[in-house]
Amino acid sequence: MTTIPNIESPIACEIFNKPNQVIEGWYWALPSKELKKKKTHAVTVMGKEIVLYRKPDGSTKAIEAICPHRGAHLKLAKVEADGIRCQYHRWKYNDDGDCVDIPCRKEPVPAKVKHYPCREAYGMVWVYTGTNPKHQIPEVPELEGMEIRTMRGGAYNKPCHPNVVMLDAIDAQHFYSVHHIDTLLDFEITEHHQNCISFANKRPVPKRSWIGKAIDLFYKGPLTFTMTYWNGTSGFVTLGPDFMHFYIMFCNRVGKKGECEGQILLFTKKRKGPLGWLADKAILCSTFLVAKYFAWGDDPVFSSIDYDFKTPIKEDQALLTFIRHTEKQELATW
């Protein structure tokens, strides 16, 4: 359990809201359906240009974008069963990145292209900004170990750093001022490990109006709202009445200009049979409407914000905790 820090002067940040500082972790690279068998696709992940390719057996690989021979771009390369071959001089690199064939030579030279850990989950291709992943691709806390059904809720681009975008999810003041939600959240904070922290509301539904009294009938305890962050950049929102929770992931990365490039992913527990499939689809569509409300409600602010947290107040304690957590992240050396 993390102790909420005392209010103090603004934090001097070295990682938070810094586009050139890349936290080691998993980041989305591309929707899986956009990467076809035996095809390549160039992407930029956290400032680094990468080439993804799908092998004939359906597995995916991620490599640095430039051939070490004369700098040809490997997005033009040919995908083979056991590697990839540069189009320019036909140098071939195996799945470990080692050069294994040069057509004009009997023996290859010790050239190598760098490979990055690459996996698929939730209909997305993910790349790890390091050599050996220290944790799995983020999971919905309440759905760990369960069969799940997922749906993409769309992409978004916001002209500020992902840290700033994700901070809004625990900015209790803005829920009232921007989203007109008649409550002030109070968070219980749990730091699961260096890369993951949760903020769970512990206040009940306010009963100042008949609407609040009606909503309170669906809760035995606090109003359900939990935000679980990974790498200070992406996060899962869990919210909804006791009988049905909505699960939304906002997965983000830093774009070429330092902006937030994001994808919305929606989750539900997988139900059996045709009726279960229909129920899952209905729940995911409902979840999309909830996600849309939160994802685009702050756009007018994000479109013009020049983030500078100069005057923290008592109600900003959760924000300060998140910033300090982000400052403890391990940076990538990829």
N, C-alpha and C positions, 0 to 999 in steps of 0.2 A: 504494500500500500504506500502510495506517495503522499507525503505531507504537503498541503497547500502552502506555498511560500507566502511570507509576509509581503505586503505592498512595499515597494521600494522604487528607486529611480529606474528609468527605462533600461532595458537590457541591451548591452553592446553585443550585437549579433555578428558571428563569423560564418554561420551556416544558414540560419533562417533567412529566407527571402533573398538568397544570394544565387543567381542563375549559374554561376561558374562552379559552385560547390555541389558535387554529385554524391548523394548519400548511397552507400552500397545497399542494394536490394533488388527486388523484382519490379519491373516496369512493363506496362503493356507496349507492344510493338505494332501489332496489326490484327484486325479481325481474321480468324482462321480461314473463313471462306474466301478471302481475297488471295490466299497463297495456294496455288494449284500444284498438282503433282508435276515434278520435273521442271518447275518454274522458279525464277528468282524474283525478289522484290526488295528494292532499296528503301530503307527507312532511316530516320534520324531519331535516336533514343538518347535523351539527356545530353544532347550536344554532340553525340558521336554518330557518324554515318556507318550504318551496318547493312549487310546484305543477308536477307533471309532466303533459304531455299528449302523446298520440300522434295524429299527423295522419292523414288518410285514406290517404296514401301509405305509412304505416307508420313514418315517421321520428318521433323523439321530441324534445321540447323541455322546457326547465326554466326557470321564471320565478319571480319573487318572488310571494308568495302573495296580496298585498293590492292591490286596484285603487286607483290614485292619485286617483280622483275622490272617493268618499265611504267608502272603506275596506271595500268588500264583498270577501268571500273569493272568490278566483278558482277554487277547487275546484268552484264551482257554475257556472262559465263554460261556454259552448258552443264546441266545437272546430269550426272551419271550415277550408276547404282551405288558406287562406293566413294563418291567424291564429287568435285566440281572442277571444270576445265575452263581456264581463261580463254576468251575468244581471240585475243590478240596474237599470242605466240603458242597457244595450246598447252601451256603448262597446266599440269593436273595436280590438285591437292586432295588428299584423302580426308576422311571425316575428323581426323585429329589436326588437320591443317598442314600436314607435312607434304612437301612437294615429292611426288612419286613417279612423275613421268615428264620428260621434256622431249618432244618429237625429234629434235635435231641432235640429240645426244643419246649414247647408250646408257649412261647412268645420270640420274637427276643430281642437282646440287642441293645442299642443305638449306633450302629456302622454306619459309613457313608463313602462313596467314594465321592470324590470331582467331581462335574460336571463343564464343561466349556461351555459357549455359543458356539453354533455350527449352521451354516447355509450353504445352498447350493446356489451358484450363478456361472454363466458362465461355467457350467460343472465341477465345483470344490467344494469340501467340505472345508469350512473355519472355523477356530477356533479363538476365541477371547482370548487374554492373560490377562484376568481380570474377574471380576464378572459381572458387568453390562456394556454392550457396550455403549460408549459415542458417537458413530457415526455409520453410516451404512457401509456395505462393500463398498469399493471404486467404484465409477462410472466414466465412461467417461464424462468429463465435457460437451462436445458439444452434448452428446446423453442422458443427464438426462431427464427422463420422457418419452422417446421414446421407442417403441418396437425395440429390437435389435436382431441381429443374431450373434452368436459367434462361434469360432473354436479354438481348441488348436493348437498351433504352435510348440509344443515340449518342452522337458525339457532340462536344462543345469546345469552344475556344474562348478564353477570357484573357484580356490584355494585362494580366498581372501574374505574379509567381504563384504556383500551386500551394505553397505554404499559406499565402494570404487568403486564397480561395477556401481552403479547408478550415482555416481558423474561424470562419463565420459559423461553422456548425456548432461551436460551443460559445459563441458570443451571445450570452443570454439576453442582453439588452436589445439586440437587433431583432429577436423573435417578435418582440412587441412593436418596435418602432417601424420595422420593414414589413414583417409578415402578419402583423396585427393579431398575433396569438396571445391571448390574455393569460399569460403565465410568466413567471420568472424562474428559470431552471436553476437548480442547485446541484452540483455534481459530486458524486463519489468517484474518486480518481484511483485507478489501478494501473500501475506500470508492470506489464506482463514480462517484458524483457527490453533490451536496449532499443529494439526497433518497433515495439508495439505498446500502445497506451490506450486505455479506455476511460471515457467520461460518461457515467451513468447517472441520470437524474434521480434524485431521491425525494423530490417534493410531490405532494398529491395534486390532483386536478383542482384548480381554484374553483370555489363555489360561490363566486360573487354574482353570478347570473344564473338564470334558469338553464341556459345552455351548458354551463359548467356543471351544474347539479345533475343534468341528464347524462353528460359524458362520464361523470364519476361513477355511475352505475356499472360501467364496464371495467372498472379497475378495483382490485382488492387492495392494492398498495399504491405506490407512486405512479405518476404519469410516465408511461414507458417511452424513454428516449435515451438511447445509448449510442455514442460515437466511438468507434474503435479505429485508431489510426495505425498505419504502417508506413515506415520510412518518413514520417512527417509530411507525406505527399498524397497518399491515398487513404481511403477509409470506408468503413461499413457503418451505415446508419440502421439501427433497429428501432422501430416505433410502431405504435398501434395498440388497440385494446387487448385485454388479456386473452381473449378467445382467438385472436389472429394478429400476428405480428407481420409487419412489412420489412423486407430486407433489401437494402439498396447499397450498391458499391459505387463510389465515385473514384475511379482510378485515373490518376493524373501523371503527367510528365512535363518537363520543361521543354518548350519549343525552341526553334532556332533564334527567336528574338527575345527569349526569356519569358514568353507568355505561357499560360496554362493550356495544355492540350489534354482534354479529358474524354473519357468514355463512361457512360452510365450502364451498369450491369444490375439486373434484377434477379432475385432469388426466391425460391419457395421450396418447402419440403416436398419431395416427389410422392404423389399419391398413386395408388394402383388402379389399373383398369381404364377403360374408355371414359367413364365418368370422372375418375381421378384426373385424367389428362385434361378434360374440359374444366374441371375445378382449378387445376394449376394454371391454365391459360387465363382464366377469369381473374385469378388472384394476381398474376403477373401484370395483366393489363391495368388492374387497379393500382398496383405498386408503381407502375409507370406514371400514372396521374399524380401520385404523391411525389415522386422523384422530380417530375417536371416543375411542380410548384416550388420546390426548394432550389432546384438547379438554376432556374431562370429568374427567380424573384429578385435576386441581388444584382442583375446585370447592369442597371443604371449606375450603381455604385462602382462596380468593377471596371466599367468602361472609362472611368475618369479618375480612379483612386491613385494617389501618390503616397503609398503606404509609409507612415512614419509614426510609430507608437510612442508619442512624447509624454502623454499624461495618463498613466494607468491609475485606475481607481479601484475601490474595494470589489466592485462587481466584475472586474477584469481578472480575478485570481486564476480562473481556469485558463485564460489565454496566456498568462505568464507561465503557468506550468507546462503548457504545450510548447511554448517557445524554448523553455529550458530543456525539455525532453528532446526537441529537435537539435539543439546545440550539442547534445551528447552523442549524436549519431556518428557512426564510423564512415569516413569518406571513402569513395571508390578510388582505386588506383588502376583503373583499366585502360 
